[in-house]
Amino acid sequence: MTNALRALDIDLHLHSQTNARAHEERGPLALVRGDGVHVVDDAGRRYIEGMAGLWCASLGFDEARLADAAARQMRTLATYHTFNHRTNDACVALAEAISAISPIRGGRIFFANSGSEANDTMVKLAWYYNAARGRPEKRKIISRTGAFHGSTVMGAALSGLPHMHRAFNLPDQGVIFTACPNHARHAGLGESQEDYATRLAAELEALIQAEGADRIAAMIAEPLMGAGGVILPPETYFPKIQAVLARHDILLLADEVICGFGRTGNWFGSQTFGFLPDMMSMAKGLSSGAIPIAAVALSDRIYQAVADQSAEVGVFGHGFTYSGHPVSAAVATEAIRIYHEIDVVGRARRLGAHLRAALDEALAGHPLVGEIRSVGLLAGIGLTADPATGRDFDPALRVGAQVERRCLAHGAIIRNMGDNIALCPPYVIEPDQIDALVERLRAALDDVADALSRDSLAA
């Protein structure tokens, strides 16, 4: 990228999830091409992309079959909509491909363009479903502290992250929050994972009783919390909370935007963590991040109520211009075809085991590392000022951000969420590349540990 283009980016482009003033001073990291698990910046520096972009480039950054699928469809039917009974071959093929692997059987697939839109859609469907049953007062949605469900108005309202709310003056969307299931951080002294899960279910029960079950439509949850820090729930957490929700006629909505398509070692995270949702959203890995597309799978129970209500109203009054877009659908169908061919579930398990072993070996005893969490080909590293006591760093130090910057210097891209580090590499990564990624992360952690030590001595 030329200096002129870099200046234009600073002058014209408002970046997502970025400190705008810092960007004016620092400028962009400009990526110009990718191959396999690597991306290359405008200075020719190569990076192992340890986050698959934003949890999404499952097949790497130059999968020719996805490009070919897009080109074929562009030459055949470049665009069309799915309003008023319209459809196209690619859209139908993708609905069939998703239905074949979805744990939700016998329902329907709705298409959108992003995870945020898909989560918004699930909430609207929960409201529509309850209105169809003569229960329009059931509107509140339960979410969890630390959750991320998107950046639209409803997606942000559902997200239990302070920066998603601060200064936006979001309208009251009737969202209520229950606890984040982080055993390492929030369990009582000597409280087992089982007892902790039981306590969280009891707290959910108490919240429902306080708010009124007849006012609550649904609870939304990521199978594991991604942007909240790669937080894995206790093994029995979801079965326990689903039992509570079922007793009170409250739907369970799974946000599978990160977890879907093999990431946790099963096709979907709900399968890994032992629950069957009433609806689930998917995006990111649906097309390997190559083109915007998202979907919602809804159960037959939900569909039948929606269909009856649409007949009464005269139309199902929801949808997007690009729902079921033929080019996006063709790319996503090809991605799912490749996932089957590479045995994505088995591959995520094998590579994930290698990643965990490499992290355990490289980071054992590191002065900044308090905890390593992993499932499938997804890992989180909790940073701490004192691993023995779990004492947090002063947030002003921004230790996680320091580690991310030093990783870039060592040729690796990771993501920090505060003082948590996430790794979510493409499925096309090989064991030796995992080793290189972990080595670079270790080098970055060493750099930051040394800098903190020098600062401490200087003080």
C-alpha positions in Angstrom: 0.0 0.0 0.0 1.4 3.4 -0.9 1.8 6.2 1.6 -1.0 8.0 -0.2 -3.4 5.1 0.3 -2.3 4.8 4.0 -3.1 8.5 4.4 -6.5 8.0 2.7 -7.3 5.1 5.1 -6.6 7.4 8.0 -8.6 10.3 6.5 -11.6 8.4 5.2 -12.1 5.0 6.9 -13.7 4.7 10.3 -12.5 1.3 11.5 -14.5 -1.3 13.4 -13.6 -1.9 17.0 -10.7 0.5 16.9 -9.5 3.5 18.9 -10.1 6.2 16.2 -7.6 8.7 17.7 -4.9 6.1 18.1 -5.5 5.1 14.5 -4.9 8.7 13.3 -1.4 8.4 14.9 -0.5 4.8 14.2 -2.1 4.1 10.9 -3.2 0.7 9.5 -1.6 -2.7 9.3 -2.2 -3.1 5.6 -2.5 -6.8 4.5 -2.1 -7.2 0.7 -2.2 -11.0 0.2 -2.6 -14.3 1.9 -1.5 -17.9 1.3 -2.5 -20.8 3.5 -2.2 -19.8 7.1 -0.1 -16.7 6.3 -0.9 -13.1 5.5 1.6 -10.6 4.1 1.6 -6.9 4.8 2.5 -4.1 2.4 6.2 -4.2 3.5 6.4 -7.9 2.6 6.4 -9.2 6.2 4.7 -12.6 6.6 2.6 -13.5 9.6 1.2 -16.7 10.8 -2.5 -15.8 11.2 -3.3 -17.4 14.5 -6.8 -16.0 14.6 -8.1 -17.0 11.1 -8.8 -13.3 10.7 -11.7 -12.9 13.1 -12.3 -16.5 14.0 -13.5 -17.1 10.4 -10.9 -18.0 7.7 -11.2 -21.7 8.4 -9.7 -22.8 5.1 -6.9 -20.2 5.0 -6.5 -17.1 2.9 -6.3 -18.4 -0.7 -8.6 -21.4 -1.1 -9.0 -21.5 -4.9 -12.1 -23.6 -4.8 -14.0 -20.9 -3.0 -12.9 -18.3 -5.6 -13.9 -20.7 -8.4 -17.3 -21.3 -6.8 -17.9 -17.5 -6.6 -16.8 -17.0 -10.2 -19.0 -19.8 -11.6 -22.0 -18.4 -9.8 -21.2 -14.8 -10.8 -21.3 -15.9 -14.4 -24.6 -17.8 -14.0 -26.8 -15.7 -11.6 -24.8 -13.0 -10.0 -27.5 -11.7 -7.7 -31.1 -12.3 -6.7 -33.4 -12.1 -3.7 -35.6 -14.5 -1.7 -38.6 -12.3 -1.1 -42.1 -13.2 -2.2 -41.4 -16.9 -3.0 -38.2 -16.4 -5.0 -35.2 -18.7 -4.7 -32.1 -19.9 -6.5 -30.2 -23.2 -6.9 -27.3 -22.1 -4.7 -29.6 -21.0 -1.9 -31.4 -24.3 -1.9 -28.2 -26.3 -2.1 -26.8 -24.5 1.0 -30.0 -25.0 3.0 -29.7 -28.7 2.3 -26.0 -28.8 3.2 -26.6 -27.0 6.5 -29.7 -29.1 7.4 -27.6 -32.3 6.8 -25.2 -31.4 9.6 -27.4 -29.3 11.9 -28.3 -30.9 15.3 -31.7 -29.1 14.9 -33.7 -31.5 12.7 -36.9 -30.9 10.7 -37.1 -27.1 10.9 -36.0 -24.4 8.5 -33.0 -22.4 7.6 -33.1 -18.6 7.3 -30.3 -16.6 5.6 -28.7 -13.3 6.6 -25.4 -11.6 6.0 -23.6 -11.4 9.4 -23.6 -13.0 12.8 -25.2 -9.8 14.2 -28.1 -10.0 11.7 -28.5 -13.7 12.5 -28.7 -13.0 16.3 -31.1 -10.2 15.7 -33.2 -12.6 13.6 -33.3 -15.2 16.4 -34.6 -12.5 18.9 -37.3 -11.4 16.4 -38.3 -15.0 15.8 -38.5 -15.6 19.5 -40.9 -12.6 19.8 -42.8 -13.7 16.7 -43.1 -17.2 18.1 -44.6 -16.0 21.3 -46.9 -13.6 19.6 -48.2 -16.4 17.5 -49.0 -18.4 20.7 -50.9 -15.5 22.2 -48.0 -14.6 24.5 -46.7 -11.3 23.2 -45.8 -10.2 26.7 -42.9 -12.8 26.7 -40.2 -10.4 25.3 -37.3 -10.2 27.6 -34.0 -11.9 26.6 -31.5 -13.3 29.0 -27.9 -12.9 28.1 -24.7 -13.3 30.1 -22.0 -11.0 31.5 -19.0 -11.1 29.1 -21.0 -12.3 26.1 -20.6 -10.9 22.6 -23.5 -11.2 20.2 -22.8 -8.6 17.5 -22.6 -4.8 16.9 -26.1 -4.0 15.6 -28.4 -2.3 18.1 -29.8 -5.6 19.4 -26.5 -7.5 19.1 -24.8 -4.8 21.2 -27.7 -4.8 23.7 -27.3 -8.6 24.0 -23.5 -8.3 24.6 -22.3 -8.2 28.2 -19.2 -6.2 27.4 -19.0 -2.7 28.8 -17.4 -1.1 25.7 -20.3 -2.3 23.6 -22.7 -0.1 25.7 -20.6 2.8 26.9 -21.4 6.1 25.2 -23.8 4.6 22.6 -27.0 5.4 24.6 -28.6 2.2 23.5 -32.3 1.9 23.9 -33.7 -0.4 26.5 -34.2 -3.7 24.6 -35.4 -5.7 27.6 -32.1 -7.6 28.0 -31.3 -9.0 31.4 -28.0 -10.6 32.4 -27.0 -13.7 34.3 -23.5 -14.8 35.3 -20.6 -15.7 33.0 -19.7 -19.4 33.6 -16.0 -18.8 34.3 -15.1 -21.4 37.0 -11.5 -20.3 37.3 -12.5 -16.7 38.1 -15.8 -16.9 39.8 -16.1 -20.3 41.7 -16.0 -20.3 45.4 -13.1 -21.6 47.4 -13.1 -25.4 46.9 -16.2 -25.3 44.7 -16.1 -28.0 42.1 -17.1 -27.5 38.5 -20.2 -29.6 39.1 -21.2 -27.5 42.2 -20.5 -24.3 40.4 -22.7 -25.3 37.5 -25.5 -26.2 39.9 -25.1 -22.8 41.6 -25.3 -21.0 38.2 -28.5 -22.9 37.4 -30.0 -21.9 40.7 -29.0 -18.2 40.1 -30.7 -18.4 36.7 -33.8 -19.8 38.3 -33.8 -16.9 40.8 -33.4 -14.4 38.0 -36.3 -15.9 36.2 -38.5 -15.8 39.3 -37.6 -12.2 40.0 -38.2 -11.0 36.4 -41.2 -13.2 35.8 -41.1 -16.2 33.5 -44.2 -15.0 31.7 -42.1 -11.9 30.6 -39.1 -13.8 29.2 -38.9 -15.1 25.7 -35.5 -16.6 25.4 -31.9 -16.9 26.6 -29.0 -16.5 24.2 -25.6 -18.1 24.7 -22.4 -18.8 22.9 -21.4 -22.5 23.6 -18.1 -21.0 24.7 -17.6 -17.3 25.1 -15.2 -16.2 22.3 -14.7 -12.4 22.4 -15.3 -12.5 26.2 -12.0 -14.4 26.6 -12.4 -18.0 25.3 -14.3 -19.0 28.4 -15.3 -22.7 28.5 -18.3 -23.6 30.7 -18.3 -26.5 33.2 -19.3 -29.8 31.6 -22.8 -29.9 33.0 -23.6 -26.2 32.8 -25.7 -26.2 29.7 -27.8 -29.3 30.5 -28.5 -27.7 33.9 -29.6 -24.3 32.5 -31.5 -25.8 29.7 -33.6 -27.8 32.2 -34.3 -24.5 34.0 -35.4 -22.8 30.8 -37.6 -25.6 29.7 -39.5 -25.6 33.0 -40.4 -21.9 32.4 -41.2 -22.2 28.7 -38.1 -20.1 27.7 -36.3 -20.7 24.4 -32.6 -21.4 24.3 -30.8 -19.7 21.4 -27.3 -20.8 20.5 -24.9 -18.2 19.0 -22.7 -20.6 17.0 -21.0 -17.8 15.0 -17.5 -18.7 16.3 -18.1 -22.3 17.4 -19.9 -23.6 14.3 -18.4 -25.8 11.5 -16.0 -27.9 13.5 -14.2 -25.3 15.7 -14.8 -27.1 19.0 -14.2 -30.6 17.7 -17.9 -31.2 16.7 -19.8 -29.7 13.8 -21.4 -27.3 16.3 -20.5 -26.1 19.8 -23.9 -27.1 21.2 -22.9 -30.7 20.5 -19.6 -30.3 22.3 -21.3 -28.9 25.4 -24.3 -31.1 25.5 -27.4 -29.2 24.7 -30.0 -28.9 21.9 -31.0 -25.3 21.1 -34.4 -24.1 19.8 -32.5 -21.9 17.3 -28.9 -21.4 16.4 -27.1 -18.7 14.5 -24.0 -19.3 12.3 -21.7 -17.1 10.2 -17.9 -16.8 10.0 -16.8 -20.4 9.2 -20.0 -20.9 7.1 -18.1 -19.5 4.1 -14.6 -19.7 5.7 -14.9 -15.9 6.0 -14.5 -15.6 2.2 -17.8 -13.8 1.6 -20.4 -12.3 3.9 -23.2 -14.8 4.8 -25.0 -16.0 7.9 -27.9 -18.3 8.7 -30.3 -19.3 11.4 -31.5 -22.8 12.0 -34.8 -23.0 13.7 -36.7 -26.0 15.1 -39.9 -27.3 13.6 -41.8 -26.1 16.7 -40.7 -22.6 16.0 -41.2 -22.8 12.3 -44.8 -24.1 12.6 -45.8 -21.2 14.8 -44.0 -18.7 12.5 -45.7 -20.2 9.4 -49.2 -20.0 11.1 -48.6 -16.4 12.1 -47.4 -15.4 8.7 -50.5 -16.8 7.2 -52.6 -14.8 9.6 -50.7 -11.6 9.0 -50.4 -12.2 5.3 -46.6 -12.2 5.2 -43.5 -13.0 7.3 -42.3 -9.5 7.5 -38.6 -10.0 8.0 -35.6 -10.5 5.7 -32.7 -8.8 3.9 -32.0 -7.9 0.3 -29.1 -10.3 0.3 -30.7 -13.2 2.3 -29.8 -16.3 0.3 -27.6 -14.4 -2.1 -26.6 -16.9 -4.8 -22.9 -16.0 -4.9 -22.5 -16.1 -1.1 -24.5 -19.3 -0.9 -22.4 -21.0 -3.6 -19.2 -20.2 -1.7 -20.6 -21.4 1.6 -21.8 -24.7 0.0 -18.3 -25.2 -1.4 -16.8 -24.5 2.0 -19.0 -27.1 3.6 -18.1 -29.6 0.9 -14.4 -29.1 1.6 -15.1 -29.4 5.4 -16.5 -32.9 4.7 -13.5 -33.8 2.5 -10.9 -32.9 5.1 -12.9 -34.4 8.0 -13.0 -31.0 9.7 -14.2 -32.5 13.0 -11.4 -35.0 13.2 -8.9 -32.5 12.0 -9.9 -29.9 14.6 -9.5 -32.5 17.3 -6.1 -33.7 16.1 -4.7 -30.3 15.5 -6.3 -29.0 18.7 -4.6 -31.7 20.7 -1.2 -30.7 19.2 -1.9 -27.0 19.9 -2.7 -27.8 23.5 0.4 -29.9 24.0 2.6 -27.2 22.4 1.1 -24.5 24.7 1.5 -26.6 27.8 5.1 -27.3 27.0 6.1 -23.8 25.9 4.2 -21.8 28.5 4.6 -24.0 31.6 5.8 -21.9 34.5 5.7 -18.6 32.5 5.5 -15.7 34.9 2.7 -14.1 32.9 0.5 -17.1 32.3 -2.2 -18.0 34.8 -4.4 -20.4 32.8 -4.6 -22.2 29.4 -8.1 -23.1 28.2 -8.8 -25.0 25.0 -11.3 -27.1 23.1 -11.0 -28.3 19.6 -8.8 -26.0 17.6 -9.4 -23.0 19.8 -7.4 -21.8 22.8 -7.3 -19.0 25.3 -4.5 -17.9 27.6 -5.3 -16.0 30.7 -2.5 -13.5 31.7 -1.9 -12.7 35.3 0.4 -10.7 37.4 0.9 -13.6 39.8 0.1 -17.1 38.6 0.2 -18.4 42.2 -2.6 -16.1 43.4 -4.3 -15.2 40.2 -3.8 -11.5 40.9 -4.7 -9.4 37.9 -2.6 -6.8 36.2 -3.5 -3.2 36.5 -5.7 -2.6 33.4 -3.8 0.6 32.7 -0.8 -1.5 31.8 -2.7 -3.2 28.9 -0.5 -6.2 29.1 -2.6 -8.2 26.6 -2.3 -5.5 24.0 1.5 -5.4 24.6 1.6 -9.1 23.9 -0.4 -8.7 20.7 2.0 -6.0 19.5 5.1 -8.1 20.3 3.5 -11.1 18.5 3.3 -8.9 15.4 7.0 -8.1 15.7 7.7 -11.8 15.8 5.5 -12.6 12.8 2.4 -13.9 14.4 -1.2 -12.5 14.6 -3.2 -13.3 17.7 -5.9 -11.4 19.5 -6.1 -10.0 23.0 -9.3 -9.4 24.8 -8.1 -7.5 27.7 -5.5 -9.7 29.4 -6.8 -12.9 27.6 -5.0 -14.1 24.5 -7.0 -16.0 21.9 -5.7 -18.5 19.3 -8.1 -19.8 16.5 -5.9 -20.8 13.6 -7.3 -22.0 10.2 -7.9 -25.7 9.8 -5.3 -25.8 7.1 -2.5 -25.2 9.6 0.1 -28.0 10.0 1.7 -29.2 13.2 5.0 -27.5 12.5 3.2 -24.2 11.8 1.4 -24.6 15.2 4.8 -25.1 16.8 6.1 -21.9 15.1 3.0 -20.0 16.2 3.4 -21.0 19.8 7.2 -20.3 19.7 6.4 -16.7 18.5 3.8 -16.3 21.2 6.3 -17.4 23.8 8.9 -15.0 22.5 6.3 -12.2 22.7 5.4 -13.1 26.3 9.1 -13.1 27.2 9.5 -9.7 25.7 6.6 -8.3 27.7 7.7 -10.0 30.9 11.2 -8.5 30.5 9.7 -5.0 29.9 7.5 -5.3 32.9 10.4 -6.4 35.0 12.5 -3.5 33.9 9.7 -1.0 34.6 9.3 -2.5 38.0 13.0 -2.1 38.8 13.0 1.4 37.5 10.1 2.4 39.7 
